[in-house]
Amino acid sequence: MKFRYQSCSYYWRSALIVVLVTTGFFIGCSQKIGTLEAPQTASLTGTIVEIDDHGNAVTNLEIAPFTERGWKLGDTLEAAFETGQKIQIKFVENYGDVPVGDYLGRFSTSTKQFKIAINMGNISETLKLNTQSKVVLQKVEVPSAD
């Protein structure tokens, strides 16, 4: 009887291990499948929290959501404002990375907040932007020059 009890216990333990491993595998696969496509198409919503001394629109957006979506320097983004206006901005490191008069988006080196601006211009006056206005960013797929 003792041998039989140990034998059953072994089979139950083995079955439990198989169930746990299989469940963990399926949970892991479903999480990976769910996150593969979402970051590429996901938009990002923020609020204009300040208009700085140069007329740039400072948002409450930080770098983490950009990297989670796979957005990087050089990407073209569409910025849609509550006013209904939509513009395309270049995601850059410095103002001089785009020609004078072009729209751009960059992270402030001091506050780490995302700014939307016009190189050598005043975006708040040009687009009549105010603080507390919502802005929705989305990556724009630019066709290749091939």
CORSUL-V200071 format. One record per residue. OMEGA is omega in whole degrees, -180 to 180 (* if undefined). D_FIRST is the distance of its C-alpha to the first C-alpha in whole Angstrom. Layout:
[[OMEGA D_FIRST] [OMEGA D_FIRST]]
//
This chain:
[[-179 0] [179 4] [-179 5] [179 5] [179 6] [-180 9] [178 10] [180 11] [179 12] [-179 14] [178 16] [177 17] [179 19] [179 20] [179 21] [178 23] [179 25] [180 26] [-180 27] [180 29] [180 31] [178 32] [178 33] [179 35] [-179 36] [177 38] [178 39] [180 41] [-178 42] [178 44] [179 45] [179 47] [-178 48] [-176 50] [-178 52] [-175 53] [-174 56] [-176 57] [-176 58] [-174 61] [-174 62] [174 62] [-178 65] [-178 65] [178 67] [-180 69] [173 72] [-176 75] [-178 75] [167 79] [-175 82] [-176 83] [-179 86] [180 86] [177 85] [177 82] [180 79] [-179 76] [176 73] [-177 70] [178 68] [-172 66] [-173 65] [180 61] [178 61] [-179 64] [177 61] [180 58] [180 61] [178 62] [-178 65] [179 67] [-179 71] [179 73] [173 71] [-180 73] [172 72] [176 74] [178 74] [-176 75] [179 77] [-179 77] [-178 80] [180 79] [176 80] [177 78] [173 79] [-180 78] [175 77] [178 76] [-173 73] [177 75] [-176 75] [178 79] [-178 82] [179 84] [176 81] [178 83] [177 86] [179 88] [180 88] [176 85] [178 82] [173 79] [-179 76] [176 75] [176 73] [179 75] [-178 74] [-176 75] [-178 73] [178 70] [-179 71] [178 72] [173 76] [-170 78] [168 81] [178 84] [-179 85] [179 89] [-178 88] [-175 87] [-179 85] [177 85] [-178 88] [-176 88] [-180 85] [-179 86] [179 82] [173 82] [-178 79] [175 76] [177 76] [174 73] [178 73] [179 70] [176 70] [180 68] [178 69] [177 71] [180 70] [-180 74] [-179 74] [-176 75] [-177 78] [* 77]]
//
